[in-house]
């Protein structure tokens, strides 16, 4: 067993994943969080306007998200994700009135593209083969440089899926990141594409069980604890300055900085980080969803983009939503509800609603911003980074955040093992 304390700054999913990866390794684990709650952008809270507990953002996972699923299995909450037994995605086109279900077959050989009942209406098998040009990319370019961003397949599948994953309009987005998404999902067949949602909230699936797991395993959780400064000297972090509380690090201690990119760049001024961001808008409506509505519905040609049916509410997500950030909330609620009313046949009278705007929801998945993402390893021997904005190879997603936390935990452990017993050398 390796001794010493690991201080994890930030209790979002990246920080929690790092902490979970380190408990039980012989290290003392301390998690410091600026807010009075954990979860960051992946959390649930009680919304008085609705009288319900809602998520601050809707998240769709896939069966390919092995790190997220392993995270849930470790903390004992994998049963909190629900979804169909096979890969099925319902879509509706508000312009044409058409509805369809995308149904990839389980195996890697995509015979489903030859079936009119499984593929997108108005598309041909050859249209799907064009997406293969995104898989072998080595030098990053925009998606629009690689494939044509028009036609039925783009409008009805490629754009909705990649826009949701990248939170950036696909023509200007990173082809490397788009290729990574496709390589881990559709290219692996339907067995990797089964959609999963936290039916009773992100908090009950990810956050509350994670905190309980950490407490059971001896981790210390410090909320309302803002890191103001890192004291750096001799290629190491020497102390953590929390204002009235200054923690001096011993030679065997390590630090994982699992904070947003903007905070990390303030604490480490010379750190390269993404500096452009994209917004996400979520709308929540209190009502019992009609039984005819699927749990997840992709919407084409509407203001709404993805509709989620949860117990007692319908929720909508709009990605790359900077154009809506300054729009009046009631106007936005009415526009979104008009789409839902057309899809469900419900009246146009607004139910109880709430609009949640996240101005800096994710980094902009542009080639130049992707190039700014730092690795988990830093110039300081005992300092490591975690977050969906680090160089995970994926867009800013739950899966990317958890993988980054896992990577940081592994690096801390490897550095500690490499440190000579006398404390000298380039260990933690």
GIGI-V362657 format. One record per residue. N is the residue number from 1. RES is the residue in one letter. PSI is psi in whole degrees, -180 to 180 (999 if undefined). OMEGA is omega in radians with two decimals (999 if undefined). Layout:
N/RES/PSI/OMEGA
N/RES/PSI/OMEGA
This chain:
1/X/141/3.14
2/X/132/-3.11
3/X/-171/3.14
4/X/165/-3.11
5/X/140/3.00
6/X/121/3.10
7/X/121/3.13
8/X/119/-3.09
9/X/108/-3.11
10/X/125/-3.10
11/X/33/2.92
12/X/-171/-3.09
13/X/-36/3.13
14/X/-47/3.13
15/X/-42/3.12
16/X/-41/3.11
17/X/-42/3.11
18/X/-44/-3.14
19/X/-43/-3.14
20/X/-34/3.11
21/X/-16/-3.06
22/X/-24/3.13
23/X/142/-3.11
24/X/4/-3.14
25/X/3/-3.09
26/X/-2/3.09
27/X/144/2.94
28/X/134/-3.09
29/X/124/3.11
30/X/126/3.14
31/X/126/3.13
32/X/131/-3.10
33/X/130/3.13
34/X/-44/-3.09
35/X/179/3.10
36/X/13/-3.13
37/X/162/3.11
38/X/171/3.02
39/X/-28/-3.11
40/X/-123/3.14
41/X/5/3.12
42/X/81/-3.08
43/X/168/3.08
44/X/154/3.09
45/X/159/3.13
46/X/126/-3.12
47/X/107/-3.10
48/X/-34/-3.11
49/X/-25/3.14
50/X/-21/-3.03
51/X/27/-3.09
52/X/159/2.94
53/X/126/-3.11
54/X/169/3.04
55/X/149/3.09
56/X/-9/3.03
57/X/146/3.09
58/X/136/-3.12
59/X/130/3.06
60/X/125/3.06
61/X/165/3.10
62/X/158/3.14
63/X/-17/3.08
64/X/-14/-3.06
65/X/74/-2.99
66/X/-35/-3.13
67/X/-43/3.12
68/X/-42/-3.14
69/X/-37/3.08
70/X/-38/3.07
71/X/-49/-3.13
72/X/-38/3.12
73/X/-40/-3.14
74/X/-43/-3.09
75/X/-1/3.03
76/X/30/-3.09
77/X/23/-3.12
78/X/-25/3.13
79/X/-8/3.14
80/X/-14/3.05
81/X/135/-3.13
82/X/155/3.13
83/X/174/3.14
84/X/162/-3.14
85/X/-23/3.11
86/X/170/3.13
87/X/111/3.11
88/X/131/3.12
89/X/116/3.13
90/X/140/3.12
91/X/155/3.02
92/X/136/3.10
93/X/111/-3.09
94/X/-26/-3.13
95/X/-44/-3.08
96/X/-18/-3.07
97/X/0/-3.12
98/X/149/3.03
99/X/148/3.13
100/X/167/3.08
101/X/119/3.05
102/X/128/-3.01
103/X/78/3.10
104/X/144/3.06
105/X/163/-3.00
106/X/-40/-3.01
107/X/173/-3.11
108/X/-29/3.12
109/X/115/-2.96
110/X/65/3.14
111/X/-16/-3.13
112/X/-25/-3.11
113/X/-13/3.11
114/X/0/-3.13
115/X/121/-3.14
116/X/-26/-3.13
117/X/-11/-3.11
118/X/-26/-3.08
119/X/178/-3.11
120/X/134/3.09
121/X/141/3.10
122/X/7/3.14
123/X/161/3.09
124/X/157/3.12
125/X/-37/-3.11
126/X/-28/3.13
127/X/-39/-3.09
128/X/-34/-3.12
129/X/-27/3.13
130/X/-27/3.14
131/X/-19/-3.14
132/X/-19/3.11
133/X/-16/3.13
134/X/-15/-2.99
135/X/-38/-3.06
136/X/15/-3.02
137/X/135/3.09
138/X/-36/3.13
139/X/128/-3.02
140/X/136/3.01
141/X/180/3.07
142/X/154/3.10
143/X/-38/3.14
144/X/-20/3.07
145/X/-18/-3.01
146/X/-43/-3.11
147/X/160/3.06
148/X/126/-3.12
149/X/63/3.07
150/X/176/-3.14
151/X/171/-3.04
152/X/-42/-3.12
153/X/-43/3.13
154/X/-49/-3.07
155/X/-38/-2.97
156/X/-8/3.11
157/X/-60/-3.02
158/X/-49/-3.12
159/X/-51/-3.14
160/X/-43/-3.08
161/X/-48/-3.10
162/X/-33/3.07
163/X/-43/3.12
164/X/-40/-3.09
165/X/-39/-3.04
166/X/-21/-3.03
167/X/37/3.13
168/X/140/3.13
169/X/126/-3.01
170/X/-41/-3.09
171/X/-32/-3.12
172/X/-2/-3.02
173/X/166/3.14
174/X/123/3.08
175/X/-30/3.09
176/X/-45/-3.13
177/X/-39/3.08
178/X/-42/3.11
179/X/-38/3.11
180/X/-41/3.12
181/X/-49/-3.11
182/X/-38/-3.11
183/X/-35/-3.11
184/X/-10/-3.06
185/X/-92/-3.03
186/X/-35/-3.13
187/X/-19/3.12
188/X/-2/3.10
189/X/173/-3.06
190/X/-24/3.12
191/X/-21/3.11
192/X/-2/-2.97
193/X/14/-3.14
194/X/122/-3.09
195/X/139/-3.10
196/X/137/3.09
197/X/154/3.06
198/X/93/-2.98
199/X/-36/-3.10
200/X/23/3.00
201/X/150/3.13
202/X/-34/-3.14
203/X/-46/-3.10
204/X/-25/-3.12
205/X/-47/-2.99
206/X/-47/-2.87
207/X/-55/-3.10
208/X/-47/3.10
209/X/-33/3.11
210/X/-44/3.13
211/X/-41/3.11
212/X/-41/3.12
213/X/-45/-3.13
214/X/-41/3.13
215/X/-40/3.12
216/X/-29/-3.08
217/X/17/2.94
218/X/6/3.10
219/X/150/3.10
220/X/130/-3.10
221/X/123/-3.11
222/X/103/3.12
223/X/166/-3.10
224/X/43/-3.03
225/X/96/-3.04
226/X/123/3.04
227/X/121/-3.10
228/X/-30/-3.05
229/X/145/2.97
230/X/127/3.05
231/X/113/-3.04
232/X/134/3.10
233/X/145/3.06
234/X/43/3.08
235/X/25/3.14
236/X/158/2.89
237/X/121/-3.11
238/X/-30/-3.10
239/X/155/3.04
240/X/121/-3.08
241/X/108/3.09
242/X/24/-3.11
243/X/-105/3.13
244/X/-17/-3.10
245/X/113/3.10
246/X/123/-3.10
247/X/116/3.08
248/X/130/-3.07
249/X/138/3.03
250/X/170/-3.05
251/X/-26/-3.11
252/X/5/-3.09
253/X/154/3.09
254/X/163/-3.13
255/X/133/2.98
256/X/119/3.14
257/X/104/-3.08
258/X/59/-3.08
259/X/168/3.08
260/X/159/-3.10
261/X/-40/-3.12
262/X/-36/3.12
263/X/-43/3.13
264/X/-39/-3.12
265/X/-25/3.05
266/X/-38/-3.13
267/X/-30/3.13
268/X/83/-2.97
269/X/-27/-3.11
270/X/6/-3.11
271/X/133/3.05
272/X/123/3.12
273/X/158/3.00
274/X/141/-3.09
275/X/-3/3.07
276/X/144/-3.02
277/X/163/3.10
278/X/149/-3.09
279/X/161/2.95
280/X/138/3.07
281/X/132/3.05
282/X/140/3.09
283/X/137/-3.12
284/X/134/-3.14
285/X/128/-3.11
286/X/117/3.04
287/X/165/3.04
288/X/117/-3.09
289/X/141/3.05
290/X/142/-3.11
291/X/-17/-3.14
292/X/-11/-3.12
293/X/129/3.08
294/X/163/-3.12
295/X/-36/3.09
296/X/131/-3.12
297/X/123/3.04
298/X/135/-3.07
299/X/126/3.12
300/X/143/3.08
301/X/33/3.10
302/X/175/2.96
303/X/-46/3.04
304/X/148/-3.14
305/X/-42/3.08
306/X/132/-3.14
307/X/127/3.14
308/X/131/3.10
309/X/111/3.11
310/X/163/3.03
311/X/124/3.07
312/X/6/3.12
313/X/155/2.92
314/X/137/-3.12
315/X/144/-3.11
316/X/143/3.06
317/X/137/3.01
318/X/120/-3.10
319/X/164/-3.08
320/X/52/-2.89
321/X/28/-3.13
322/X/-32/-3.12
323/X/-18/-3.11
324/X/-5/-3.02
325/X/-40/-3.09
326/X/5/3.12
327/X/144/3.07
328/X/136/-3.02
329/X/-40/-3.11
330/X/-38/3.07
331/X/-43/3.14
332/X/-43/3.11
333/X/-41/3.14
334/X/-41/3.13
335/X/-44/-3.13
336/X/-42/-3.13
337/X/-32/3.10
338/X/-39/3.06
339/X/-46/-3.12
340/X/-41/-3.14
341/X/-41/3.11
342/X/-37/-3.09
343/X/-33/-3.00
344/X/-16/-3.06
345/X/6/3.09
346/X/160/-3.13
347/X/166/-3.09
348/X/-2/3.08
349/X/127/-3.10
350/X/130/2.91
351/X/-177/3.02
352/X/136/-3.05
353/X/163/3.01
354/X/136/3.07
355/X/130/3.11
356/X/117/-3.13
357/X/126/3.08
358/X/102/-3.02
359/X/-40/-3.14
360/X/61/-3.06
361/X/-44/3.13
362/X/164/3.00
363/X/152/3.10
364/X/123/-3.04
365/X/56/3.10
366/X/154/3.12
367/X/-43/-3.10
368/X/-30/3.09
369/X/-38/3.08
370/X/-36/-3.13
371/X/-20/-3.12
372/X/-8/-3.05
373/X/126/-3.11
374/X/159/3.03
375/X/170/3.12
376/X/-31/3.12
377/X/139/3.11
378/X/-180/3.10
379/X/-15/-3.12
380/X/131/-2.93
381/X/-27/-3.08
382/X/19/-3.11
383/X/129/-3.11
384/X/155/-3.08
385/X/150/3.03
386/X/149/-3.14
387/X/154/-3.13
388/X/-10/3.12
389/X/-6/3.08
390/X/176/-3.00
391/X/74/3.14
392/X/-16/-3.03
393/X/-4/3.13
394/X/163/2.99
395/X/-179/3.14
396/X/95/-3.08
397/X/170/3.03
398/X/-44/-3.13
399/X/-45/3.14
400/X/-40/3.13
401/X/-46/-3.11
402/X/-40/3.09
403/X/-38/3.14
404/X/-40/3.09
405/X/-41/3.09
406/X/-43/-3.12
407/X/-44/-3.14
408/X/-41/3.12
409/X/-41/3.14
410/X/-42/-3.13
411/X/-39/3.08
412/X/-45/-3.12
413/X/-44/3.14
414/X/-40/3.14
415/X/-38/3.14
416/X/-39/3.13
417/X/-31/-3.12
418/X/-15/-3.08
419/X/126/3.09
420/X/153/-3.08
421/X/-27/-3.13
422/X/2/3.07
423/X/-2/-3.13
424/X/171/3.11
425/X/-164/-3.00
426/X/38/3.08
427/X/-170/3.13
428/X/999/999
